[in-house]
């Protein structure tokens, strides 16, 4: 009888540079880890390698100027709207710098109280305290500051609204912040829209409300596991917790 379920481990590797043999580096690191920790490898074990390391080894990544040139070529305009960028200094911030170089004015629609991966702009309990409905209320920066002040991320100590604003202004681009969860909120300002959300794009509809996940795709994945029906029910339960609006009828 199995007593241990899925186990996840982080494996330390050497610094990866352009031109390095990443397959050999990863293989050697995993084998060394297995020997050190007394691990036994099995069929269907999964090795995940972050895309940043793959890109670094291949020299396959875009620089700030590459991003700016691509934006100019695709939009051919001075103004654009960005929808739902995550709150991050080491991931999307560099992309935003490239975008800022391509435009004179950018409308930035921030989802609130958090981004799609769970980084909060402010404590979500403040929504009830301030009487704000995140699904219907669209705020400009002045109203946002009036209601929620200058909150800093608890781990990074960064006010991301201020940080992103300074980033755009440093490139000679005027940022205009909007706060809402209805992606259509940017349309009165510009027809040029660059969607910045990734993880939730398939799950969130135009109104900002959760869209039902593809049940047939979930079924297909669960059928490949040891307990298809049990795992399917677990996924449905998780969806109900994460996206209650699908299940709460008026």
C-alpha positions in Angstrom: 0.0 0.0 0.0 1.3 3.4 -0.9 1.6 5.8 2.0 3.2 8.7 0.2 1.5 10.7 -2.5 2.9 13.3 -4.8 6.2 14.8 -3.6 7.8 17.9 -5.1 11.5 18.7 -4.7 13.6 21.7 -5.8 17.0 20.6 -7.2 19.9 22.9 -7.1 21.8 23.3 -10.4 24.9 25.2 -11.4 24.6 28.7 -13.0 23.4 28.2 -16.5 25.0 30.3 -19.3 24.3 30.7 -23.0 25.6 27.6 -24.9 25.6 25.3 -21.9 24.3 21.7 -22.4 21.1 22.1 -20.3 20.1 18.4 -20.7 23.3 17.2 -19.3 23.3 19.8 -16.5 19.7 18.8 -15.4 20.4 15.1 -15.7 23.6 15.2 -13.7 21.9 17.4 -11.0 19.0 15.0 -10.6 21.2 11.9 -10.5 23.4 13.6 -7.9 20.3 14.6 -5.9 19.0 11.0 -6.0 22.3 9.6 -4.7 22.6 12.2 -2.0 19.0 11.9 -0.8 18.5 8.1 -1.4 15.8 8.7 -3.9 14.4 6.0 -6.2 13.1 7.3 -9.6 10.0 5.8 -11.2 8.2 5.8 -14.5 6.0 8.9 -14.9 8.1 11.0 -12.6 8.2 14.5 -13.9 11.2 16.8 -14.3 10.3 20.5 -14.8 12.8 23.1 -15.9 11.9 26.7 -15.8 11.6 28.4 -19.1 14.0 31.2 -18.1 16.8 28.7 -17.8 15.9 27.1 -21.1 16.0 30.6 -22.7 19.3 31.5 -21.1 21.0 28.3 -22.3 19.7 28.8 -25.9 20.2 32.6 -26.0 16.6 32.7 -27.0 15.0 35.7 -25.3 13.8 39.1 -26.1 15.4 42.3 -24.9 13.7 45.6 -24.0 14.4 47.0 -27.4 13.0 43.9 -29.1 9.8 44.2 -27.2 9.5 47.9 -28.1 10.1 47.3 -31.8 7.5 44.5 -31.8 4.9 46.7 -30.1 5.5 49.5 -32.6 5.1 47.1 -35.5 2.0 45.4 -34.2 0.1 48.5 -33.1 1.4 51.4 -35.1 -0.1 53.8 -32.5 0.9 56.1 -29.7 -1.6 54.8 -27.2 -2.4 51.4 -25.9 -4.2 49.8 -23.0 -2.7 47.0 -20.9 -5.0 44.6 -19.1 -4.3 42.8 -15.9 -0.5 42.8 -15.6 0.7 40.8 -12.6 2.6 42.5 -9.8 6.3 41.5 -10.3 9.6 43.2 -10.5 11.6 40.3 -12.1 9.0 39.0 -14.5 6.7 41.5 -16.2 8.4 44.7 -15.1 11.1 44.3 -17.8 8.4 43.6 -20.4 6.6 46.8 -19.3 9.8 48.8 -19.8 9.9 47.6 -23.4 6.2 48.4 -23.9 6.8 51.9 -22.3 9.4 52.6 -25.0 6.9 52.0 -27.7 4.1 54.3 -26.7 3.4 57.9 -25.5 0.4 57.0 -23.3 -0.6 53.7 -21.7 -3.8 52.9 -19.9 -3.1 50.2 -17.3 -6.0 48.2 -16.0 -5.0 46.5 -12.7 -7.2 43.7 -11.3 -8.0 44.2 -7.6 -7.7 43.3 -4.8 -5.0 40.9 -6.3 -3.5 39.9 -9.6 -4.1 36.5 -11.2 -1.4 34.7 -9.3 -2.5 36.0 -5.9 -0.3 39.1 -5.3 -2.4 41.6 -3.4 -2.6 45.3 -4.0 -4.2 45.6 -0.5 -6.0 43.5 2.1 -9.2 42.2 0.5 -11.1 42.7 3.7 -11.0 46.4 2.9 -13.5 45.8 0.1 -16.3 45.3 2.6 -15.1 48.1 4.8 -15.1 50.6 1.9 -18.2 49.2 0.3 -16.5 48.4 -3.0 -17.7 45.7 -5.4 -14.6 44.5 -7.3 -16.7 42.9 -10.1 -18.6 46.1 -11.0 -16.6 49.1 -9.7 -13.9 50.6 -11.9 -11.7 53.1 -10.1 -9.2 55.7 -11.3 -6.0 56.2 -9.5 -7.2 59.1 -7.4 -10.2 57.2 -6.1 -8.1 54.1 -5.5 -5.7 56.1 -3.4 -8.5 57.7 -1.5 -10.0 54.3 -0.6 -7.0 52.1 -0.2 -4.0 54.5 0.3 -0.4 53.6 -0.4 -0.2 49.9 0.4 3.0 48.0 0.0 3.4 44.4 -0.8 4.0 42.5 2.5 7.0 40.5 1.1 8.6 42.9 -1.4 7.8 46.2 0.3 6.8 47.6 -3.0 3.9 49.8 -3.9 3.4 48.4 -7.4 1.2 51.2 -8.6 3.9 53.7 -7.8 6.6 51.3 -9.1 4.9 50.8 -12.4 4.1 54.4 -12.8 7.7 55.5 -12.3 8.8 52.8 -14.7 6.6 54.2 -17.5 7.5 57.8 -16.8 11.2 57.0 -16.9 10.7 56.0 -20.5 8.8 59.2 -21.4 5.4 57.4 -21.4 2.4 58.7 -19.6 0.7 56.0 -17.5 -3.0 56.2 -16.6 -4.1 53.6 -14.0 -7.6 52.0 -13.9 -8.6 49.5 -11.3 -11.3 46.9 -12.2 -12.0 43.3 -13.2 -14.1 44.0 -16.3 -11.6 44.0 -19.2 -14.0 46.2 -21.2 -13.3 49.1 -18.9 -10.4 50.2 -21.2 -12.5 50.4 -24.4 -13.7 54.0 -23.8 -10.1 55.1 -23.9 -8.5 53.2 -26.7 -9.2 50.5 -29.2 -5.6 49.2 -28.9 -5.5 46.6 -26.2 -2.6 44.3 -25.1 -3.7 41.5 -22.8 -1.2 40.8 -20.1 -2.9 38.0 -18.1 -1.8 34.5 -18.9 -3.0 32.0 -16.2 -6.6 33.2 -16.0 -7.2 34.1 -19.6 -9.1 30.9 -20.3 -11.1 31.1 -17.1 -12.3 34.7 -17.0 -14.9 36.1 -19.4 -15.2 39.6 -20.8 -17.3 40.7 -17.8 -14.6 39.6 -15.4 -16.7 36.8 -14.1 -15.4 33.2 -14.0 -15.9 31.2 -17.1 -16.7 27.4 -16.7 -13.6 25.4 -17.3 -13.6 22.9 -20.1 -15.0 19.8 -18.5 -14.0 17.5 -21.4 -10.4 18.5 -21.0 -10.5 18.0 -17.3 -12.1 14.6 -17.8 -9.4 13.6 -20.3 -6.6 14.5 -17.9 -8.3 12.8 -14.9 -8.8 9.6 -16.9 -5.0 9.3 -17.1 -4.7 9.1 -13.3 -5.1 6.2 -10.8 -8.4 7.6 -9.6 -10.2 9.3 -12.5 -13.6 10.0 -10.8 -12.1 11.0 -7.4 -9.6 13.4 -9.0 -12.3 14.9 -11.2 -14.5 15.6 -8.2 -11.4 17.3 -6.5 -10.9 19.5 -9.5 -14.6 20.5 -9.4 -14.4 21.3 -5.7 -11.3 23.5 -6.2 -13.1 25.3 -9.1 -16.1 26.0 -6.9 -13.8 27.5 -4.2 -11.8 29.6 -6.6 -14.6 30.7 -8.8 -17.8 30.7 -6.7 -19.6 33.1 -9.0 -20.2 30.2 -11.4 -22.2 28.4 -8.7 -23.8 31.3 -6.9 -27.1 32.0 -8.7 -28.9 35.3 -8.2 
